[in-house]
Amino acid sequence: MLNDRLDRLSDYPFRRLAELLGPARPGDLVMSIGEPQHAPPPMVAETLAANAGGWGKYPPLDGTPEFRRAVRDWLTRRFGLPEGLVDPDRAVLPVAGTREALYLIAQVACPGAWRPVALLPNPFYQVYWGAAVMAGAEPLLVPAGPEQGFLPDFESIDPAILDRTAIAWACSPANPQGAVASLDWLKRAVTLARRHDFLLCVDECYSEIWFDAPPAGALQACAALGGGLDNVLVFHSLSKRSSVPGLRSGFVAGDERALAAFARLRSYGGASTPLPVIAAAAALWRDETHVEQNRALYRAKMDSAEEILGGRFGFARPQGGFFLWLDVGDGEAAARTIAEKAAIRVLPGAYLARADEDGVNPGRPYIRVALVHDLDTTRDALWRIAAVLEG
């Protein structure tokens, strides 16, 4: 049975990219992976050093009261939540980045006695698929293309299937397309999850990289609807918000029953966050100045992308995140040509999607380009990509 599940896992996108392009060459510019290259805030090194004594202690899986309160305060402030909606001791857990949590939560949501349905957008962050398969669920791909505004339409699914659903993943701002779910969209998704009693997992790790208005959040939808945080979890990370992917620090917050079960699971297989890291993370969640500066850097790069690519290659300025989702006709062919002629590695969109019932992979025409480097490097790279694509 385990081998059957492993066989259903497609190769991870970056392994497929290595097979397509071969190993990176000296001088190649990597724009295929969303690894922020901005300098981390100085407070990270300062707080790690000030709390160095914590390296000699086993860290608790639930972090520290200071961390949980910092997260509670940030969520309340950022999303305009009513005081008391988020209990820092029952509705917040630190995690080693959102990938760990987004994967492991399926083990909590999916019962073992029957094969439930797991909903995920198509295209999608590949961890969702792997989590569903390895939890013994039946992944159901929900179209999230331009016709759907790049967000999955869960309401279009047969109610009988929704009754079998145990978990659904959504991402806002979306990876790879940068679409942002409105508060109304989130309220409808929460209502659906409660009506059919499944766990709605909203990946909000790009929520602080936006260009016109801050994206709404799923807990904000819970506050608007009433009913506490039932059936909803949100996942946040410092990797993008604070440019510290190597810190491996995030949190999950929401439904207290789900988090209690998740805490039990993580006591066996979860990665606890070292105390110096927890202290640095708490300091980052309390500070917005570095986030505003970070956002301004991404806004400048997105302005450049619009200047250089606007009106071509299906360019549409994303509402959030730092990816471009460009329609180039054949993503694999374009990625290969860009690597050969411009020494830039981008990711074929097909590697972030799976074929639908008609055998069509909705990501096939696209490439994903990560604007993670400094402005000058990014502008030069975009001009080179444009020149290659223009042929």
Summary of the structure (lengths in Angstrom):
residues: 391
radius of gyration: 20.4
end to end distance: 48.2
largest distance: 57.8
contacts: 1350
relative contact order: 0.17
helix: 48%
strand: 15%
